[in-house]
């Protein structure tokens, strides 16, 4: 693990960075509380724009867009030009990929997994095309 002391991107305090985040535990907690506040606001105000949600909840537009890209909240409709599938470019409501491209990726990855599955070889030895050796017991 990487144990470095860094400045929090949110408040500037020093903290020991132990994961990928650049926020101290206090700022992570505060950000999660803001997320739940924003989520509740969106539930109560269907159709609110990103700018309205930002203004009413004192959260940056960029933070709201990050939550949308993380698939934590969703746009009402797939019309925002900032949110398009990273593979095919079709407008999406949340995340980084449209449903079609997600399914295509899963199928491709499943195909790779199936190809790597061990097969039954001579004498009951499991192999997947790589070199084998018998282990002495």
Buried (B, 14 or more C-beta within 10 A) or exposed (E): EEEEEEEBEBEEEEBEBEEEBEBBEEBBEBBEEBBEBBBEBBEEEEEBEBEEBBEEBEBEBEBBBEBBBEEBBBBEEBEBEEBBBEBEEEBBBBBBBBEEBBEBEEEEEEEEEEEEEEEEEEEEEEEEEEEEEEEEE
